[in-house]
């Protein structure tokens, strides 16, 4: 699935409708924060055993994003970028990364454009 946009505001709207960080935070709040941390701990073990697995990196990035604080969002970005480096056409990781970049106040479209050129 590729996302084609005619204009930059159109792309940002699509990213914002697909990526809803509130959904991840809501899940984190519904559960026990210790459960979120437990999931992160388990995913980190998996990532150390299978460092070349983009799905594990994606889920680890999503788990960090669910925490919502700035340090966790930075870690989420790092894992999502790793996922995209492992599989450049991995759309779920690209969408999640764009959402994290929006949460961090970064230009999500610039990152997408740079990845597409290389």
C-alpha positions in Angstrom: 0.0 0.0 0.0 1.5 3.3 -1.1 0.2 6.6 0.0 -0.2 9.1 -2.8 -1.0 12.7 -2.0 -1.5 15.7 -4.3 -0.6 18.3 -1.8 1.3 18.5 1.4 -1.7 19.5 3.6 -3.5 16.5 2.1 -0.7 14.2 3.1 -0.6 15.5 6.6 -4.4 15.0 6.9 -4.1 11.4 5.8 -1.3 10.7 8.2 -3.2 12.3 11.1 -6.3 10.2 10.3 -4.4 7.0 9.9 -2.0 7.5 12.8 -3.9 8.3 16.0 -1.4 8.5 18.9 -4.4 9.0 21.2 -5.4 5.5 20.4 -2.1 4.1 21.6 -2.1 6.3 24.7 -5.7 5.3 25.4 -4.6 1.6 25.3 -1.7 2.4 27.6 -4.0 4.2 30.1 -6.6 1.5 30.0 -4.0 -1.0 30.9 -1.6 -0.9 33.7 1.6 1.3 33.0 3.5 -1.7 34.3 2.0 -3.8 31.5 3.2 -1.3 28.9 6.7 -1.5 30.4 6.5 -5.2 30.6 5.6 -5.3 26.9 8.6 -3.1 26.1 10.9 -5.3 28.2 9.7 -8.4 26.3 10.0 -6.8 22.9 13.5 -5.6 23.7 14.5 -9.2 24.4 13.0 -10.2 21.1 14.8 -7.4 19.3 18.1 -8.5 20.8 17.4 -12.1 19.6 16.1 -11.1 16.1 17.7 -7.7 15.3 16.9 -8.0 11.6 13.1 -8.3 12.2 11.3 -5.2 11.1 8.0 -6.2 12.7 9.6 -6.5 16.2 11.2 -3.1 15.7 7.8 -1.7 14.6 6.0 -3.1 17.7 8.8 -1.9 20.0 8.4 1.6 18.5 4.7 1.5 19.0 5.1 0.4 22.6 7.4 3.3 23.3 5.0 5.7 21.5 2.2 4.4 23.8 4.1 5.8 26.8 3.8 9.3 25.2 6.6 11.1 27.0 9.3 12.9 24.9 12.1 10.4 25.8 9.9 7.5 24.9 8.8 9.2 21.6 12.5 9.6 20.7 13.1 5.9 21.4 10.0 5.1 19.3 11.4 7.1 16.4 14.7 5.2 16.6 13.0 1.8 16.5 10.7 2.8 13.7 13.6 4.2 11.6 15.4 0.8 12.3 12.3 -1.0 11.0 12.3 1.1 7.8 16.0 0.6 7.3 15.4 -3.2 7.4 12.4 -3.0 5.1 12.1 0.3 3.1 8.6 -0.6 1.8 7.1 -1.3 5.3 4.1 1.1 5.2 3.0 0.5 8.8 6.4 1.6 10.1 6.4 4.6 7.8 3.0 5.7 9.1 3.9 5.2 12.7 7.1 7.1 12.2 5.3 10.0 10.6 2.9 10.1 13.6 5.7 10.1 16.1 7.4 12.9 14.2 4.2 14.9 14.3 4.0 14.3 18.1 7.6 15.5 18.4 6.8 18.6 16.4 9.0 17.6 13.5 8.3 17.8 9.8 6.9 14.3 9.1 6.6 14.9 5.3 10.3 15.9 5.0 11.3 12.5 6.4 9.0 10.7 4.0 10.4 12.6 1.1 14.0 11.9 2.0 13.4 8.2 2.4 11.6 8.0 -1.0 14.6 9.6 -2.8 17.2 7.3 -1.4 
